[in-house]
Amino acid sequence: MSYSGGFNALERMFNPNSIAVIGASENPFKMGYYCLKSLLNFKGKVYPVNPNHSVVQGLKAYPSILDVPGEVDLAVIVTPAEQVLGVVEECAEKGVKGVVVITAGFREVGGNGLRLQEEMVRVARRSGMRILGPNTFGFVNAHAGVNATFTDVLGELKAGNIAVVTQSGGVCHLFCYDAITQGLGVSLAVGLGNRCDIDFPEMIRYLARDEKTKVIALHIEGLDDPRGFLEAAKETVKVKPIVVYKVGRAKVDREAISHTGSMAGDYRLYDALFKQAGIISVGSVTELFDASKALSITKPPKGRKVALVSVQAGPAIIISDVCKSNGLELPEFTEETRKKIESLLPPMTIRSNPVDLAFAYNPKVGLEAVRLAIQDSNVDMLIMFQLYHPAVPSIAKMLVEVVRESGKPAIVALHAPRNFVKSEVEALEMGGIPVYPTPERAAKAAVYLAKYKQVLDRINKTA
């Protein structure tokens, strides 16, 4: 669907100095109210456009975009569908660089809606203006302080290195709300909506060059340009990982059509496409979040061999099961490592791999066991599990230096009521160790790290 406008066109759109909200409102029951509210903390210029008000939410308002003084880099359009085409034409006349069309009622409803969307595209192509949407929640550029959405709380996103691009605004909100709650940084969050202009291939190419983005997370309902997607993804995975959650997998009586007007298609074809491109495919929003988080915080292992250290035996079995069922190995330690661990820990503990620290109440002893495990020559990465208990001293914060010295990636599963371990989680993730609340999620994160290493190995073999 997209036409080639280049990196610079999207760079200007996602990093505006001035923004107009067309359809801005004082009425909290209208979307235009929230679109403007989301931009009240923007450091650039914000222009409400409403022909019926001279002031909206404390800002001077203008009858139309043509009445706004000076240049406008970005326009957020939240007017009734039948007015959008005329507004887009005025934006083109004004010389606006890009528009976000929040309004729905276009391709996804067919008929006249499809015609209006096609007319919008023609206007954009004549003028060189870019369109995000229609039928989108907008975008957030956390580094630039731009919240061009109808959800003001998304302005709380921490600036980071994960770009999340979705067809569904709801799915993007799920990801971003978890990111806010967990303090995970996001570089860019984009809802493509109907993708009348900006589509997945162009976003992937843009993000491949974006220095603030390390990991690309995608939610896909359907693709209109699978060849363009494949070409863009194959080049991008050479420099940064792509994680995808493809929905619409279940068979229905007729071909599934998404709420953005996209054909869902046969999932087997998508699965083959993702494998050919070197994309990491996941099965839920939670896995999309977890895989992206791991890849953004730490590096992939050199191999698939995992050392598992746990303060509780039961969760260690869960981690072991998940690892082994997904192609990871729990190798035997070298004889030298085994002897050192056996001399360190009491006989009633499990001193092989997994290592059981249940009776190692001395944090120094537990930490030394971790050091021996991760530094073993048979080991490529470490997973550690610990439940909070006042009788069991935590060694989590001391892990950072041990892991750094090893040069290998590590993942921690740390679980506690409420915010009992919040400071430890922050310290670990600042130190390059991703933390998850359950054994399953930690193990699956390790699986995805190893999968990206497989992707890189395949690329190097064919280079």
N, C-alpha and C positions, 0 to 999 in steps of 0.2 A: 504493500500500500504506500510506503513512504517513497519520497523522491529525494535525490541526493542534494542536501543543503549543506553538508559538510560539518566538521567539528565546530568551527567558529560560530555557525548559526545557532547550534544548541548551547554553546558556551555562553553566548549573549542572552539567550532565553532563560537559562537556569541561573544566571548571575546578573539580574537586572539592577539598574540604579533607580528606576522609576516604575511604578506599577499603578494601573488604573483598575478599579473594580466596577464593571459596568452592570448595573442592577443592584448596586449597594443599597442597603435598606436600614431603617431604624427599627423595623419590626422583627422581634426575635422569633417570630413564627415563619420567617422567610429565610431562604438559604443565603440571600445577599447580605443579610445581617452578619452571618457567621464568616462569610468570605472576607468581609472588611475587618471584622474583629480579629481574625487570624493575622492580619497584617499591621495591626496598630503598633507593634513593637519593631517593625521594620525600620532600619536606619536610613533608608533612602526616601524618596518622595512617594506618597500614596495619594491617589486622586479618586475619590468616590464619584461615580457618574450616575445621576438620577435626575430626570427632567422635572420631577415634582418637588424637589427639596434643594435648598441652597446650602444647607449644612447637614451632614450625615455622620453620626457618632463623633461629633466634635470637629470634623474636618470639612473644609470648604468643598462643596459639591458642584458638579458641572452638568449642564443639560445633555451633552453628548461628548464622545471622545474627541470630536473635532474642536470642541471649545476648551480643551485642556491646554494650558500654556506649556511650551517647551516639548521636548521629546518624551515619548512613552516607550519604554523597552518591552514591557509585558502588560497584557490586558487579561483580566479574569472576567469571563462572561458568564453571568448567571441571570439571564433574562428568559422569558418564555420562548419555547422552541421556534415559534413562528416569527420571532423578532431577531433571531440569532444571525441569519444570513445578512440582513441589512447592517447589523452591528459589525460583523466581520468585514464587510465591504468598507465601512467607515474606518475601521482599524487599519485596513490596507491603505486607504487614502491618507490617513494620519502618518503612516510610516512606522507603525508599531512592529517591533521585531518578532514578537511571538504572542500567541493567544492561548489561554487555557479555557476550553469550553466545558463548563461544569454541567450545563443543561443537558438533559436526556431527551429522547423522543426522535431519534434519527435512524440510522441503519438498523438498530435493534428492533424497531417496530415496523420496518419495511415501508412500502408505498411512498407517500409523500416525504416521510422522514428520510428515506434513502436518497431521494432526489435532492433534498435540502443539503444533506451531507456531501453529496457529489459536487454541488454548486460551491460549497465552502472550500472544497479542495481546489477547484478551479481558480477561485479568487486568490487563495494562498499561493498557488504556483505562478500566477501572473505577477504577483507582487514580491515574491520571495519571503513572505511572512510564513512562520511555522505555526502549526496547530497541534496542541495536545488535547486529545479527546475526539469528539464530544463524549458525553456520558462518563466523565471522569471526576475523581475527587480532587485532582490537581497534583501538585508536587511540593516537596519540602527539600530545600538545600540547607542542611544544618550548618555548614561551614559559612555560608553567606548570610545566614539569618533570614531566609526567605521561607515563609509558610503560606504558599499560594494554594490553600485548601479551604474547606468549610469546617475544619476541626481545629480550633485554636490550641488545644492541648498538644497537638503535634509539634508546636513550637518548643516544647520541652525536650525534644530529641537531642541527645548529646552528639556533637560532631565526632564522626569516626570514619571508618574505612570500608563499611559495607554499603553497597548500593542495592536497593530492593526495587524491582520493577515488576508491576503486576497488571493483569487485566482487570482484576476485581479490586475496587476500593476497599471492600470489607476485608479481604485477605491482607491487603497492605496495612490496614489498621490493626489487624491481629498481630502482625509482625512488629509493627512500630510500637504498639502498646506494651508488648513484652520487652522491647528494647528500652523503652522509657523506664519500666519497672526495674529491669536488671542493670540499667546503666550501660547498655551496649551502644557503642557509637555507630551512627549511620552517616554516610556521606550524602546520599541522595535517595529519596523515596518518591517514586513516580507511579501514578496510575495512568495507564495508557488508554483505558476506556475503549472506544470503538476503533481507535488507531487509524483515523482517516488520513493522517499525514505521518506523524512520528510513530514508528512501529518497532518491533523487537530488533530487527537487524541493525537499524541505525543507532538505537540505544546501546546495543552491545559494542558497536564500533566506537561510539562516543566514550563509553566507560572504559574501554581498553586503553584509551589515551588519557583518561582522567587521572591525574597523579594522586588525588585524594582517595581514590577507590582501589582497594586491594582485593575484594571479593564481590562477585555479582550474584545476587539472588533473584531468581525469576519465578513468577507464578504464571502459568500458561493455561488458557482454556482451549485455544485453537490458534493455528498459524495460517496466514494467507500467503506467505512467501517462504515456504520451507527451504528452498534452495538458498535464498539470501540469508536466512537464519543460519543454515549450516556453514556457509562460507564465512560469515562474521564470527561464529562461535569457534570454528577450527583455528582461526588466526588468534583469537583472544585467549583461549586456554593455554597458549604458549607462554603468556605473560601473567595471567591471573586466573584463578578458578571460577567456573560458573556452576552454580547449583540451581536445579530446576525442580519445581513441583508442578507436575502436569495433572490437571483434574479432568473430569469427564471420561473416566476410564470404563465405567459400567456400560454394558450394552443396553440400549433401549429399543422400543418398537420401531422408531425411526431415527435417523441421524440426529444426534444431540446438537442443539443450538444453544449457545451460551447467551447470557443476558447482555453481552456486548455485541451480539449479532455475528459471532464467529462460529464456524463449524468445528465441533469438538473432534471428530474423526476417530480412526482406529488407533487405540493406544499402542498397539504393537508396532505400528509404523513410527510413532513418535519415539518409542523406546529405542528402536534401531537408529533413528536419527540422532538421538542424544549420545548413544554409544559411539557412533561414527564421529561425532563432533568432539568427543572427550568431555562431555558434560556429566556432572554428578547428579543422578536422578534420585529424588527422595519421595517418601510416601505420605507426608503430612506437613502441615504448617509448622508444627513443632520441630520436625526433622529439618525443614528448610532453615529455621532459626538456628538450631543447634549446629548443623553442619557449617553454616555461614560463620557462626560465632567461632568455632574451632579454627577454621581456616583463616579468620581475621586476626586471631590472637597468637597462634603458634604456627610452626612450620610442619610440613608433612614428614613422616619418618622415612628412614632409608630403606626399611623393609616392613614386614608384616608380623614381626615377633614382639610380643607384649610381655612385660613384667607386670604382675598384678600384686599389689600390696594392700591389705585391708585390715582394719581394726575389728571388723565383724565378719564371721565366716559365711553366713547366709548370703549377703549381698555379693560377696566375692564369687560364689557359685553362679549367680545370675549374670555377672559380668563375663565370667568364663564362658557360659553358654552362648551369650550374644556374640562374643568375639569369635568363637569357634564356628558357629553357624553362619558367620559372614566372612569366613576365609582368613581370619587372623589366627595366629599361633601363640600358644603359651609354652615356650621352649624350656628345656631343662637348663639350669644355670651351669656354668663351667664348674669343674671340681673345686677350683680355688674359691670361687664365690660361695659355693654350697658349704664348704668347710667353715668359712668366715661367718656365714649366717647361722650355722649350727652352733658355733661357739658363742655367738652373740645372744641368741634367744633361748628361752627355757625349753626343755624336751616336750612339754605338753602342747606346744604350738606347732603349727604346720610351717616347716622351714624350707619347703621346696617352692615351686611357682604354681599357685599363688603363695605369698608369704602372709602368715597370720600373725598380726601384732596384738592379739587379744590380751596377752599377758605381759606385754612390753609397756608397762605403765611409765617407764622412764622415757621422756621425750627424746633424750639424746640417743638412747638405744634404738628407738623406732626410726629416728632420722638416719642413723648409720645403716640400718637395714635397708631403708629406701635408697641410700647412696650406693650400697653394694649391688642392689638389684638393677638400678638404672645404668650403672657403669659396666655391668657384665657385657662381655663381647658378643654374647648370643642375643642381646636385647636391642630392639630398635626404638621402643617407646614405653612409657610407664602409665599405668592407670592406678590411682589410689582411691580407696573408699574409706570414709569415716562418718559415723553418726555422732551427733553431739551428745555428750553425757558429761556431767560435772566430774565424774570419777576418772574420766579418760582425758588426759591432757592432749590438747591439739598440737600437732606438729606441722600443720598446714602452712603457716606463715614462714617457717624455716625451710620449706621445700624450695622456695624460689632460687636460693643460691645453689643448692644441690643440683637442681635441674639445669641451671645455667652452666655450671661446671661440666655437666655431662655432655652438653651439646645436643641432647636428644629432646624430643617433645614429651610433654607429660599432660595428663588430664586428671582432674580430681572430681570425685563425686562426694559432695559434702551436704549433709541433710540435717536440718534442725527446725524446731518450732519458731515461728515468727522471724525475727531478725537477729537471732542469737549469734549467727556467724557472719553477719553482713560485712564487718570490717575485714574478716579473713578472706572472704570472697573477693572483695575489692583489692586487697593486697596481692592475692594470687594472680588475678587477671591483669593487674598492672605489671606484674612480673612475668607475664607471658604464659600463664597456665590457665586454660579455660576451666570453669567450674560448672557442674551440673547437679541438680537436686536428687537424681535417682541413678541407680546403677545401670539401668538400661540405656538411659540417655547418654551417660558418659561413655559406655561401650560403643554405642552407635556413632558417637562423635569420632572415636578412634578409627572406626571402620571408614568413615568418610575421609579422614586424613590420609589413610592408606590408599584409598581409591584415587585421590588426586596424585599421589606418588606414582601409581600405575599409569595415569594419564601422561605424566611428565616422562616416564620411562619409555612409553610408546612413541611419544613425540621425538625423543632423542634418538631412538632406533631408526626412525624414518627420515631424520634430518639429513 
